[in-house]
Amino acid sequence: MNAPTAASHLIPEVQQRAVPQALLDALKARFGEQCSTAMAVREQHGRDESSFEVPPPGAVIFAEKTQDVADAVRLCSEHGTPVIPFGVGTSLEGHLLAVQGGVSIDVGRMNKVLAVNPEDLTVTVQAGVTRKQVNEEIKSTGLFFPIDPGADATIGGMSATRASGTNAVRYGTMRENVLALEVVTASGEVIRTGTRAKKSSAGYDLTRLFVGSEGTLGVITEITLRLYPIPEAISAAVCSFPSIADAVHSVIEIIQLGVPIARVELIDHNTVRMVNAHSKLALREEPMLLMEFHGSPAGVKEQAETVQEIASSHGGKAFEWATTPEERTRLWTARHNAYFAAIQSRPGCRAISTDTCVPISRLADCLLDSVKEADESGLPYFLVGHVGDGNFHFGYLLDPNLPKEREVAEALNHKLVSRALDLGGTCTGEHGVGLHKMGFLVDEAGVGAVDMMRTIKRALDPKNIMNPGKIFAL
């Protein structure tokens, strides 16, 4: 594939639409104190964990129920003003930035668990419920919700970006675990998609259309999720390796042998050092796999023994087990804090992160060449990966005041993503397209497929008010 230059994949020039005073007056009249134009509130809703600098939205609506969202969208539609859904602000690709101005709709107060149906293995929640809250609410049922992107993101945001995370190798992504949705469309109409049944052949699969749409087709307000029994036995282990290559080849063999491992995370030596400093741990500062096994006691024991044998054949050593909930939590908390550990390792820096995913057989080819390029660049970076499904993340740490460092980081990101596409992979395994991957989406899907996406967008959002400027340009 002859990919365009890195510069052609940077975010497009910002084109702000002013929020009409008539709309602000109407929002104030309808929402009162639930509508804020205070600069501090607007700035909070105008940034995420990405490195992009964009002016904040013109107003923020704090929705407390679906009708609030519907009324806000209807008023914005009447005035042709953009609507940007907001959860907790943990996105990494600029999804919630008001690149064309507009009104941010914060669903954080829509945080009720509406129905738990343990006999059907489902739960229905409002969009502002976080993943940790779901599991806290259902823990007495003996069930759990497995999708774990690291951040305590909202279920609405996780659905909108088709999130996955550390458990995806066994339990899949949000695509497989969202059964039904309630959505406010671009006209302010409330629709429902899907049911609590496990399957359906009734019409177009609108649920899957909205899962992963990144707020560009509607605002998700309710979600019905698939749940799973809490495993009878859970065991976690860490294992260090002489090189990243040894760790990666171990993972490839584990997956190709069909070992039903629940989680397998790669952490490079840079990241281990950062995590040790941040979380006050004493992990060996070498490439490391962090693994977890779910099942019956006998099944977990068999899985662990098989994995330990495979790892040992690739130079794995210092196998350490964590069987108590406290020990496992400590390990996984350290892993989930890797992003913040990396940011703190270089005070004042910002991270340009990426999350390519490739077929498991090509993981070593993609990862090792990308590590070599990052080492040669001299730019600090961290590397973590949900490598059991071929997904990994580089975070390039740059000084925002040094344009040259951003150029280097973007060039590295461009080479990495282009390599993943050449190997049959994707430009984003779980973060979404947002602003940063718009050019790469064309490289991956092709002009015809992206044009079809534009056709869908124009049909469902003819005024282009739903999170405009994301995924692709109209």
C-alpha positions in Angstrom: 0.0 0.0 0.0 1.3 3.4 -0.9 0.2 5.4 2.2 0.1 9.2 2.1 2.6 11.2 4.1 2.3 11.6 7.9 1.3 15.3 7.4 -1.8 14.4 5.4 -3.1 12.4 8.4 -3.1 15.3 11.0 -6.3 16.7 12.2 -8.1 19.2 9.8 -8.2 22.9 10.4 -10.7 23.8 13.1 -13.8 25.6 11.8 -15.9 26.9 14.7 -19.7 27.5 14.5 -20.8 30.2 17.0 -23.7 29.2 19.3 -26.6 31.6 18.5 -27.8 33.7 21.3 -31.3 32.6 20.6 -30.3 29.0 21.3 -28.5 29.9 24.5 -31.6 31.7 25.7 -33.8 28.7 24.8 -31.4 26.3 26.6 -31.4 28.6 29.7 -35.2 28.7 29.7 -35.5 24.9 29.4 -32.7 23.8 31.6 -32.0 26.6 34.1 -29.0 25.7 36.3 -28.5 22.5 34.2 -27.2 24.8 31.5 -23.8 26.4 32.0 -21.8 28.9 29.9 -19.2 29.4 32.6 -15.7 29.3 31.1 -14.3 26.9 33.7 -17.2 24.4 32.9 -16.8 24.8 29.2 -13.0 24.3 29.3 -13.5 21.1 31.4 -15.8 19.8 28.7 -13.4 21.0 25.9 -10.5 18.7 26.6 -9.8 15.0 27.0 -6.7 12.8 27.3 -5.5 13.6 23.8 -2.8 16.2 22.9 -5.1 18.4 20.8 -5.8 22.0 21.7 -9.3 23.1 20.5 -11.6 25.9 21.7 -14.2 24.8 24.2 -17.9 24.3 23.5 -20.2 27.4 23.8 -22.4 25.8 26.5 -22.7 22.7 28.6 -26.0 20.9 29.4 -26.0 18.5 32.4 -28.7 15.9 31.3 -30.4 14.0 34.1 -32.8 11.9 32.0 -33.4 10.9 28.4 -35.9 13.7 27.8 -33.3 16.3 28.7 -31.0 14.9 26.0 -33.9 14.8 23.5 -34.9 18.4 24.3 -31.3 19.7 24.0 -30.7 17.9 20.7 -34.0 19.2 19.3 -33.2 22.8 20.2 -29.7 22.5 18.7 -31.2 21.0 15.6 -33.6 23.9 15.2 -30.6 26.2 15.2 -28.2 24.0 13.2 -25.8 23.9 16.1 -23.4 20.9 16.8 -24.0 18.5 19.7 -21.1 16.8 21.4 -21.8 13.9 23.9 -19.6 13.9 27.1 -19.1 11.2 29.6 -16.1 11.5 31.9 -13.6 12.8 29.4 -11.2 9.8 29.1 -11.1 9.5 25.3 -7.6 9.6 23.7 -8.4 10.6 20.1 -10.3 13.9 20.5 -13.8 12.5 20.4 -15.4 15.0 22.7 -13.6 18.1 21.4 -15.9 20.9 20.0 -13.9 21.2 16.7 -16.8 23.0 15.1 -18.1 24.7 18.3 -21.5 23.7 19.7 -23.1 22.4 22.9 -21.7 19.7 25.0 -24.3 17.3 26.6 -22.9 15.8 29.8 -24.6 12.5 30.7 -22.7 12.0 33.9 -25.8 12.6 36.0 -27.6 9.8 34.1 -26.0 7.3 36.4 -28.7 4.8 37.3 -28.6 1.1 36.9 -32.2 0.6 35.6 -32.7 -3.2 35.6 -30.7 -6.2 36.6 -31.9 -9.5 35.1 -29.5 -12.1 36.5 -31.5 -15.0 35.2 -31.0 -13.7 31.7 -27.4 -12.5 32.3 -28.2 -8.9 31.4 -28.3 -5.4 32.9 -29.7 -2.2 31.6 -28.0 1.1 32.6 -28.1 4.8 31.8 -25.3 6.1 29.7 -23.5 7.9 32.5 -23.0 4.7 34.6 -19.3 3.8 34.7 -17.9 0.3 34.3 -16.8 0.0 37.9 -20.3 1.1 39.1 -21.9 -1.7 37.0 -19.8 -4.3 38.7 -20.4 -2.8 42.2 -24.2 -2.9 41.6 -24.3 -6.5 40.4 -21.7 -8.1 42.6 -24.3 -9.8 44.8 -25.7 -11.7 41.8 -22.5 -13.6 41.1 -22.1 -12.0 37.7 -19.8 -9.4 36.3 -19.3 -7.2 33.2 -15.9 -8.0 31.7 -15.1 -5.1 29.4 -12.2 -3.2 31.0 -10.5 -0.4 29.0 -8.5 0.7 32.0 -10.1 4.1 32.6 -13.4 4.1 34.6 -15.2 5.2 31.5 -19.0 5.6 31.1 -20.9 2.8 29.5 -22.3 5.3 27.0 -18.8 6.4 26.0 -17.5 2.8 25.8 -20.4 1.9 23.5 -19.9 4.9 21.3 -16.2 4.1 20.8 -16.7 0.3 20.7 -14.2 -0.1 23.6 -12.5 -3.3 24.6 -9.4 -3.6 26.8 -7.6 -6.2 28.9 -10.3 -8.9 28.9 -11.1 -8.8 25.1 -9.0 -11.9 24.3 -11.7 -14.0 26.1 -14.8 -11.9 26.4 -14.7 -9.8 23.2 -15.4 -6.1 22.9 -18.4 -3.8 23.4 -19.6 -4.9 19.9 -20.2 -8.4 21.3 -21.6 -7.3 24.7 -24.1 -4.6 23.9 -27.6 -6.2 23.3 -29.8 -3.1 23.0 -29.7 0.7 23.1 -31.8 3.7 23.6 -30.6 6.6 21.3 -31.6 10.2 20.8 -31.4 10.9 17.0 -30.2 14.1 15.3 -33.8 15.4 15.2 -34.4 14.8 19.0 -36.4 11.6 18.5 -35.9 8.8 21.0 -35.5 5.3 19.4 -34.7 1.8 20.7 -32.6 -0.8 19.0 -32.2 -4.5 19.8 -33.8 -6.5 22.7 -32.6 -8.5 25.7 -32.7 -11.6 23.6 -29.3 -13.0 22.7 -30.0 -13.0 18.9 -32.4 -11.5 16.4 -32.9 -11.6 12.6 -35.3 -8.6 12.6 -34.3 -6.0 10.1 -31.1 -3.9 10.0 -28.7 -4.3 13.0 -29.1 -0.7 14.2 -27.5 -1.6 17.6 -24.2 -2.4 15.8 -24.5 0.8 13.7 -24.6 3.0 16.8 -21.9 1.0 18.7 -18.7 2.5 17.4 -20.3 5.6 15.8 -18.5 7.9 18.2 -21.5 10.2 18.7 -21.8 11.1 15.0 -25.2 9.5 14.5 -27.0 10.0 17.8 -26.6 10.3 21.6 -26.7 6.9 23.4 -28.8 7.3 26.6 -29.5 3.7 27.7 -27.6 0.4 27.2 -28.4 -3.2 27.8 -25.3 -5.3 28.5 -24.4 -9.0 28.5 -23.1 -10.3 31.8 -21.0 -13.3 32.7 -20.8 -15.6 35.8 -17.8 -14.7 38.1 -15.3 -17.4 37.5 -15.0 -20.0 40.3 -11.2 -19.6 40.3 -9.1 -16.6 39.2 -5.3 -16.5 39.2 -2.9 -13.9 37.9 0.8 -14.1 37.1 3.7 -12.0 35.9 6.6 -13.3 33.9 9.7 -11.5 32.8 11.6 -12.1 29.5 15.0 -11.3 28.1 13.5 -9.4 25.2 10.2 -8.2 23.7 10.5 -10.7 21.0 10.6 -13.6 23.5 7.5 -12.3 25.2 5.6 -11.8 21.9 6.5 -15.2 20.6 5.2 -16.7 23.8 1.8 -15.0 23.4 1.5 -16.1 19.8 2.1 -19.7 20.8 -0.4 -19.5 23.7 -3.1 -18.1 21.4 -2.4 -20.5 18.5 -2.6 -23.5 20.9 -6.1 -22.4 22.0 -5.3 -21.8 25.7 -8.4 -19.9 27.0 -6.4 -17.2 28.8 -8.5 -14.4 30.1 -6.0 -11.6 29.9 -2.4 -11.3 28.6 -0.8 -7.9 28.7 2.7 -6.9 27.4 4.6 -4.2 29.2 8.0 -3.2 27.9 10.9 -2.4 30.2 10.4 1.4 29.8 6.9 1.1 31.1 7.8 -1.3 33.9 10.3 1.3 35.2 7.6 4.1 35.0 5.0 1.9 36.7 7.4 1.0 39.5 8.1 4.6 40.2 4.4 5.6 40.1 2.9 2.7 42.0 5.8 2.0 44.4 6.3 -1.5 43.0 9.5 -3.6 42.6 8.8 -5.4 39.3 11.8 -6.6 37.3 12.6 -3.9 34.8 12.5 -6.2 31.8 9.8 -6.9 29.2 6.9 -8.5 31.0 3.7 -10.4 30.5 0.9 -9.9 33.0 -1.6 -12.7 32.7 -4.9 -13.9 34.2 -6.7 -17.2 34.1 -10.4 -17.8 34.7 -12.3 -21.0 35.2 -12.6 -24.0 37.6 -9.7 -24.6 40.0 -8.5 -27.6 37.8 -8.9 -25.6 34.6 -7.0 -22.6 35.9 -4.2 -24.9 37.1 -4.0 -26.6 33.7 -4.0 -23.3 31.8 -1.3 -21.8 34.1 0.9 -24.9 33.8 0.7 -24.8 30.0 1.4 -21.1 29.8 4.3 -21.4 32.2 5.8 -24.2 30.1 5.4 -22.1 26.9 6.9 -19.0 28.5 9.9 -21.0 29.9 10.7 -22.3 26.4 11.0 -18.6 25.3 13.3 -17.6 28.1 10.5 -16.5 30.5 11.6 -16.4 34.2 10.6 -15.1 37.6 7.1 -16.4 37.3 5.2 -14.8 40.2 1.6 -15.7 41.1 -1.1 -13.5 42.6 -4.1 -15.5 43.7 -5.8 -13.2 46.3 -8.1 -10.5 45.1 -5.9 -7.9 46.8 -2.7 -9.1 45.0 -4.5 -9.2 41.6 -6.0 -5.8 42.1 -2.6 -4.3 43.0 -1.1 -5.7 39.8 -3.9 -4.7 37.5 -4.2 -1.2 39.1 -0.5 -0.7 38.3 -1.1 -1.8 34.7 -4.1 0.5 34.3 -2.1 3.4 35.7 0.6 2.9 33.1 -0.6 5.9 31.0 -0.5 8.2 34.0 2.8 6.7 35.2 4.3 7.6 31.8 2.9 11.1 31.8 4.4 11.7 35.3 7.8 10.3 34.1 8.3 13.5 32.0 6.6 16.4 33.8 4.7 18.7 31.5 4.6 16.3 28.6 1.7 15.2 26.5 1.2 11.8 24.9 0.4 10.9 21.4 -0.9 7.4 21.7 -1.9 4.8 19.1 -3.6 1.4 19.2 -3.1 -0.6 16.1 -4.3 -4.2 16.0 -3.0 -7.0 13.7 -3.7 -10.7 13.1 -1.9 -12.6 15.9 0.5 -14.3 13.4 1.8 -10.8 12.4 2.1 -9.4 15.9 5.9 -9.9 16.1 6.5 -8.4 12.6 4.6 -5.2 13.5 5.7 -4.7 17.1 9.4 -5.4 16.8 9.9 -3.0 13.8 7.9 -0.3 15.6 10.0 -0.7 18.8 13.2 -0.4 16.7 11.9 2.9 15.1 10.9 4.3 18.5 14.3 3.5 20.1 16.1 5.1 17.2 14.0 8.3 17.4 15.3 9.2 20.8 11.8 10.3 21.9 10.6 8.8 25.2 7.8 6.4 24.9 5.9 3.7 26.7 4.5 0.4 25.3 1.6 -1.7 26.6 -0.5 -4.2 24.7 -3.5 -6.4 25.0 -1.4 -8.7 22.9 -3.7 -11.7 23.2 -5.8 -10.3 20.4 -3.0 -8.6 18.5 -3.7 -5.1 20.0 -0.9 -2.8 21.4 -0.4 0.8 22.3 2.6 3.1 21.9 2.6 6.4 23.8 5.1 8.9 22.5 5.9 11.5 25.2 6.5 14.9 23.8 7.1 18.4 25.0 4.1 20.4 23.7 6.3 23.5 23.4 8.7 21.7 20.9 7.0 21.3 17.5 9.9 19.1 16.3 9.0 16.5 18.9 5.4 16.4 17.7 6.7 15.9 14.1 8.8 13.0 15.3 5.9 11.4 17.2 3.5 11.8 14.3 6.0 10.3 11.9 6.5 7.3 14.2 2.7 6.9 14.6 2.3 7.1 10.8 4.9 4.4 10.2 3.4 2.1 12.8 -0.2 2.4 11.5 0.9 2.0 7.9 2.8 -1.1 8.9 -0.3 -2.5 10.7 -2.5 -1.9 7.6 0.1 -3.5 5.3 0.0 -6.6 7.6 -3.8 -6.9 7.4 -4.5 -5.0 10.6 -6.5 -1.9 11.6 -5.6 1.7 12.4 -7.4 1.5 15.7 -8.2 -1.6 17.8 -10.2 0.2 20.5 -9.6 3.9 20.9 -11.7 4.8 17.8 -11.0 7.2 14.9 -12.0 10.5 16.5 -9.8 13.3 15.1 -6.4 11.6 14.9 -7.2 8.6 12.6 -9.4 10.2 10.0 -6.8 9.9 7.2 -6.0 6.3 8.2 -9.6 5.3 8.0 -9.5 6.0 4.2 -6.3 4.0 3.9 -7.9 1.1 5.7 -11.5 1.0 4.4 -11.0 2.6 1.0 -12.7 5.6 -0.5 -15.9 3.6 -1.5 -16.5 2.4 2.0 -15.9 5.8 3.6 -18.3 7.3 1.1 -20.9 4.8 2.2 -20.3 5.9 5.8 -20.8 9.5 4.7 -24.1 8.5 3.0 -25.4 7.0 6.3 -24.3 10.0 8.2 -26.1 12.4 5.8 -29.2 10.3 5.9 -29.4 10.2 9.7 -27.9 13.6 10.4 -28.7 15.9 7.4 -27.7 19.0 9.3 -24.4 17.5 10.4 -24.9 18.5 14.0 -23.9 15.2 15.7 -20.3 15.5 16.8 -19.2 16.9 13.5 -15.6 16.7 12.3 -15.0 13.2 13.7 -14.3 9.9 11.9 -14.4 11.5 8.4 -14.9 15.0 6.9 -18.2 15.7 5.1 
